[in-house]
Amino acid sequence: MKKILLIAFTSINIIFIDAQKQEFLNTPKFNEADLSKQKSVLDENAPAEILYKSVHFNIDSNNGTLQKKAFYRVKIYDKDKAEDWLNLEIPLYQNGSDKESVSRIKAFTYNLENGSVLTTKVDKSSKYKSKENKYIEVTKFAFPNVKNGSVIEYEYEVTSPFTYAIPQILIESDTPSLYTEYVLDSPANVSYNVNYTGSLNPKYRQVEEKMLYGTNYRTYRFGYENLKGFKTEKFIKNDRNYRTKISAELHSTNFRELKLYSSSWDKIKDRLYENEDFGDELKRTKLAKENMPAGILDLHSESEKADAIFKYVQKTFTWNKYSGVRTEDGIKKLLETKTGNAAEINLFLVMMLREAGLKADPLLISTVGNGMINLASPNVSNLNFVIATVKLGDNFHLYDATSKQSSIDMLPPRDWNGLGILLSKDKVQQISMTNAKPSFSYLTAVAKMNEDGGISGTYSDKDTGSYAMSAKESYDDNMEKYKKQYKDNFSIDFTNIDSKVLENGDFESTMNFTSENLIDRIGKKMIINPMLFLNKNSNEFDQTEERKYPIDFISGYTKAKKVIFEIPEGYVIEEMPKNKKIVTDDKEIEYSYMAEQKGNKLEVTSTTKVLSPDYPKEYYPAFKQIWGVASKSENQVISLIKK
């Protein structure tokens, strides 16, 4: 079945004024009654609620800078579940001598104590700055004295020289909102394309030219009332893709003459190839020639050359976890330190491939966490990663040397986000990116009953392909947390957990286990689920309301679970579990359960096969049905009785 996902992106460039008038940028005074509210009227289970949110962007007609003003007032109902609101982070960007600055930070916590309002101001000493990378510095602070029932409030202003792209604002957040407004004001001779995505319509909207700040402005104003929190669905790569949000890119200026900025992908390509942190780096061919490993140029086939160069770059250099389509410290520094950002490593890979006579080019992408590319509005600011492509014959092949486990066309899960923009020297192409290589997961338990009636044995969890890379990333992020997940997920006492990358790139964890809770005794019988702790105890496709969004996986996959259980001496199985197999008509989804006795051992295997990395929402009932069958099959029990 051909699976096509269409998302509509709309650029607002028509003038319309809503019949309902609304006074924007009119912050209401603090209302003491908000402190007495016990729950949200929009969602009684919400841990927090936005009482008032206003984000205002203004292009100053005098100096051309961008002024961003933000005001938030939020009611906290359950502070333990509202952690995202208890700390504020304000990212500030800089590029060379151009940088953003923040001012007028005001933040308060309001509490009701003994019938009176207690106001706690965020002290200057609690604010601090964190340098994230070459381009981003974050101002941070935490709200003091927050309790269940508190109201927090903050406002700040950022002055920015970067007027090309107005930051994206999320209208639809997890937190319900009584009122949210978005305002963009720009002088009439500075024109923006406003990109409005998502399903929500504002209750109030004004898009018009009017006199503001003493001159002629074009204003975009959107007001929303009573927004419920966004309800995400399982099996979605990034739900931000489906939320209502607004961004803007500079279209043109008209100071005596018309100057167009936005953009085609061709113009973006030209600007990048002229940029010192992109195109100028690619011109440093001497660095590629000097670092070419011996023997590679003598290889006969192009695929052998590409594979050898990729492995050299992959093994030699280490990714510092910073994304970016431009270099930060430069490729010369990369060669010295052997560490660099994504652009430094993969642009150097492109340089090496070109030096070997291969048709190699950079491919700009937006990673899964960054959201899908908006093709209707070409803008390099929406792209955050670069990988390498090589054209072998008529086919493009993809490489990402930032991952030690990746290989040709086997990219880290973060890279698979639908589309990439291929920037060759003479043209631009949109490349469709589909993860065609399946992943495999093998879960194997070998167990026997102990003299005390407990169960013990060994367990291994081995992943291949994208699953292996995802597991390795989780392990690298927090080794102890990764190991602890086994105990948390299965409620089993695991010991001697050993996790490692195998020579072929697979990731495997092996361990020992014991449990006293897997067997129930009824008279002379012992009741046990032969799947032990590997049974599917719930249906993950448990959504009761109609599915709204496509179903996304990291890749197509096969998950095989095998349990080999040694039957205690002197016991027999009263009745074997029933085997089961179910498959969709198009063979896209398949599940099987099989139990077989081999001598004194019972071997139970369940296998789930999903052929494609994503499916349209219409497949949800099929997944729900098959996962239900799997859950029922894997919860069969057997009775062991004495001979």
Summary of the structure (lengths in Angstrom):
residues: 643
radius of gyration: 29.0
end to end distance: 52.8
largest distance: 99.4
contacts: 1969
relative contact order: 0.08
helix: 20%
strand: 42%
